[in-house]
Amino acid sequence: MRIYFILSLFLLISVTSIAQECSYTLSGYLVDEDSNTPLEYAGIIISETQQGVHSDSTGYFEITNVCAGNYQIEFSHIGCECLNQQLQIKRDTVVTFYLHHHAELLEEVVVRTNRADLSTQTSTSISEGDISKESNKNLSDLLENITGVSTLKNGSGISKPVIHGLYGNRIAILNNGIAQAGQQWGNDHAPEIDPASAQYISVIKGANALAYSSNSLGSIVVVDGGSITDNTNLQANLNYIYQTNGRGHTFNTRLEQNGKWAAWRYVGTLKKIGDTHTPNHFLTNTGKGEANISFQIEKKFSTQWHNKFYYSLFNTEIGVLRGSHIGNLTDLETALARSRPFFTQDEFSYTLNPPRQEVKHHLLKFESKYFINDLQSFRFQYGGQLNNRKEFDIRRGGRSEIPAMSLNQFSHFLEGNYNLQTLNNWQLKTGLQFRTVDNANEPGTGIIPLIPRFNSYTPSVFGILQKQNNQWLFEVGGRYDYRFFWVKIQEGTSSNIVRYDHQFHNYAFSTGAKYRDSSNLKASFNLGYMQRAPEVNELYASGLHQGVSGIEEGDRNLQQEKSLKAIGSIDWNIQENTLLQATAYYHYIDDYIYLQPQDDFRLTIRGAFPVFIYEQTDAALYGADLQLTYELIPNLELVTKYAIVRGKDRVNNNAIINLPSDNLFTSLEWRLPSSDRFNDTYISINGRYVWQQDRITAEQDFVAPPEAYYLMGLQMGTSLPFGTSKVDVSLTVDNLFNVQYRDYLNRLRYFADEMGRNVSLRVNYQLGH
Amino acid sequence: MTTIKNLFFFLGLTGLMFLTACNDDDVEPENEEEVITTVNYTLTPDGGGDTVTLTYRDEDGDGSGAPVITGGTLAANTTYSGSLELLNETESPAEDITEEIQEEDEDHLFFFTVNGANLTVAYADMDANGNPTGLATTVTTGDASAGTLIVTLRHEPTKPAATLAEAGGETDIEVSFPVSIQ
């Protein structure tokens, strides 16, 4: 558990009094630097005298009878490793400590808390250490470790997160505070983010996203670089993973330092993975390569003015299973009848042939925060993104090396925030935002683009009001977005370009309450209403989606989705060794946009194709996530996670498609005592049972959903200290018994089995930790 | 106060970036290069007689417009030389796709599936590897009957292949002609 605890002591009001030498009072507030909200129940101790108190629910603390002198002040908060602060006391002193308090992450049996703790939302995080352990995986696969999160896949290389049954445009992904403006048009478009660049990744399973996205329906994925070390020595972290399945190499470098002029961090990732393997055969053309970098600089010009600069480049090339590239319905039927896909090679290869994707995503971010005084602050943020996506298909006439789709998406985001706190525990957060997106097709593909050229402009305003009252936190907020965009579309095979304009007014409201009783019980409830405007693909998609062998058509008269979500969650330390975390939600969505298969097939020169048209219906999604952590005996921990989602089309009275199957995950971890040579030695065994998705009818899919499956896994690792550095070694085995299975949320289920056994060996070197 | 000034300066600067980014330039129309709109299957009787042309034309590609299909009547117990022609008629003059297929004949294979009608189709051409492609065929009719002839073109199939299921690849063309033999 590593917590960055950078202190910025910026307001020092001194009150002179003529007093005895040991009768001074040290008092003040503990405030979270990022959110500017009070840090409740944090410990503050004077090291030398061991005088200590806890802050109250408002963050206020008071230590009396302090003698004059120089002291080390220590802080503690649930699960924190805390840094000390020097303070000279010559008189009664009132001080506000701004604690840079990042993610407190659940790794042991403690009540989870993290950034979102300062609101009424429910959230769960993955720490830097855990990201590094699985840095060979992509963002979505890492998120699957969180209860209630599944992934929608297109083979092993491409996946996107599904949270509470929603995915794609309905989920906001914040990359270092900036909403990811990638290309989420299809289920084969994965978020363009390198998880290794993050210090923590959180999922906020909320009912609203008022402060963030203009077009999501609640849940948010937060990927954040966090704060750079306050250590003035160079910190290095080198991470290498070899995986047997795909013979993949992943190499991450992380360097950071609190330099003389500014604090900086560099993260680089190189990845090369070849064809993966089912228990029986290779999955030809499923390799991928990645080369990513990110760079972060933090500079405090004064204690009041903090600046952050961030740049990242995500750069990948991914192959798509060759045997999944098919033509018409007959081809699909032929493919369905085979256990081994067409084009399966007997030889392993790193080569990527069409169909493949090349994606580059640049993010440039600047953030400036100005504290007017200890109760008010301004924050300004700019985020610019450039996304370039090229998709290569199998084509005639030597055109396979010409992209079949080549999109350039520029987006800019500007934000001004104002934060006001009052001494009687009211807090107001308001902001103005402006976002533009310019999506252009690079000409010369020889194929009429699936996504037309469009420009969108979205000014937004939001306000959130919070009131802290002892153990209670109440919250109410609202948001308004005006969304204007125009589309220029080439109609049919003619060369006529037609422009269409659209505008939408999105309103969102939310209210919530949280109760927290010291560290044993935390409960929260949230209710949110929001609207989502249809995206360009839902309005204008037109054409054949290869691989699903279906023709997709948008409907330019679609209305906004209107959503009402209620979510309740509880974290309860039932006993000292038992922690229960439970979340339940009910989500009503009117005018839910979905792809409706049409009754008639369309006859073309390429044969018959099913037609899917974007239509609207009224839907309801509901479900629960449960996690129970139980320490059987000291150092032996059992974790059980269970998630279910149900979705109903309230008009047609059938199930919503692409919802995750029920799943149960259990792991048993044994931590060995540390010795001089070995630290943090652990061994753990886990099992995952996934039920069959048996709620959809035969008309809703080409084949029945795959059967239930059970997978087992094994993990072990240790840490070897060498002076100021250490080496971690770990071994992970996924699908231990090489089980042959298919998963409902993997589009390639029509064509091939999932990956078989995969053994990963990781070596991690850390300098200066 | 200078910090506030700096902030405003930066705000202005980014505002400027926005203005330059929001250009409303025109969209270059894309020329759909791989469309096949038309299949002509010309059957010429070996011993002389009426030439029959089976035609399938769908000018809007994957659009919702229905194709125009012209079947044909063949003479009984006759041998015909069959020749396939593929066109992209969205271009003017029409682009001959047959040439492209010929150039990449190792990667293409036509299949002829007969239902009901009393006729057989045999390959009469070879690619560089000595495998048939099907651009040229020999069609032999039997007694009077009626049914359909389905022509399928597979891209990147396993070659040679006796059946469609064995061939794999992806279907570029699948058209069905009504035929009768008199």
Chai-1 contact restraints between the chains, C-beta under 6 A:
chainA,res_idxA,chainB,res_idxB,connection_type,confidence,min_distance_angstrom,max_distance_angstrom,comment,restraint_id
A,W305,B,T3,contact,1.0,0.0,6.0,A-B,restraint_1
A,I326,B,E170,contact,1.0,0.0,6.0,A-B,restraint_2
A,G327,B,E170,contact,1.0,0.0,6.0,A-B,restraint_3
A,G327,B,T171,contact,1.0,0.0,6.0,A-B,restraint_4
A,N328,B,T171,contact,1.0,0.0,6.0,A-B,restraint_5
A,N328,B,E174,contact,1.0,0.0,6.0,A-B,restraint_6
A,D331,B,E170,contact,1.0,0.0,6.0,A-B,restraint_7
A,D331,B,T171,contact,1.0,0.0,6.0,A-B,restraint_8
A,T334,B,A165,contact,1.0,0.0,6.0,A-B,restraint_9
A,F342,B,G168,contact,1.0,0.0,6.0,A-B,restraint_10
A,Y382,B,T14,contact,1.0,0.0,6.0,A-B,restraint_11
A,R396,B,E34,contact,1.0,0.0,6.0,A-B,restraint_12
A,R396,B,E100,contact,1.0,0.0,6.0,A-B,restraint_13
A,G397,B,E100,contact,1.0,0.0,6.0,A-B,restraint_14
A,F410,B,A21,contact,1.0,0.0,6.0,A-B,restraint_15
A,H412,B,F18,contact,1.0,0.0,6.0,A-B,restraint_16
A,H412,B,A21,contact,1.0,0.0,6.0,A-B,restraint_17
A,L414,B,T14,contact,1.0,0.0,6.0,A-B,restraint_18
A,P443,B,E28,contact,1.0,0.0,6.0,A-B,restraint_19
A,G446,B,E33,contact,1.0,0.0,6.0,A-B,restraint_20
A,I448,B,E30,contact,1.0,0.0,6.0,A-B,restraint_21
A,I448,B,E32,contact,1.0,0.0,6.0,A-B,restraint_22
A,R453,B,V27,contact,1.0,0.0,6.0,A-B,restraint_23
A,K488,B,V27,contact,1.0,0.0,6.0,A-B,restraint_24
A,Q490,B,P29,contact,1.0,0.0,6.0,A-B,restraint_25
A,G492,B,D60,contact,1.0,0.0,6.0,A-B,restraint_26
A,G492,B,G63,contact,1.0,0.0,6.0,A-B,restraint_27
A,T493,B,E32,contact,1.0,0.0,6.0,A-B,restraint_28
A,T493,B,G61,contact,1.0,0.0,6.0,A-B,restraint_29
A,T493,B,T90,contact,1.0,0.0,6.0,A-B,restraint_30
A,S495,B,P29,contact,1.0,0.0,6.0,A-B,restraint_31
A,I497,B,V27,contact,1.0,0.0,6.0,A-B,restraint_32
A,I497,B,P29,contact,1.0,0.0,6.0,A-B,restraint_33
A,L544,B,D62,contact,1.0,0.0,6.0,A-B,restraint_34
A,I551,B,D62,contact,1.0,0.0,6.0,A-B,restraint_35
A,T604,B,D58,contact,1.0,0.0,6.0,A-B,restraint_36
A,T604,B,D62,contact,1.0,0.0,6.0,A-B,restraint_37
A,I605,B,I36,contact,1.0,0.0,6.0,A-B,restraint_38
A,I605,B,D58,contact,1.0,0.0,6.0,A-B,restraint_39
A,I605,B,I173,contact,1.0,0.0,6.0,A-B,restraint_40
A,R606,B,T171,contact,1.0,0.0,6.0,A-B,restraint_41
A,G607,B,T171,contact,1.0,0.0,6.0,A-B,restraint_42
A,G607,B,E174,contact,1.0,0.0,6.0,A-B,restraint_43
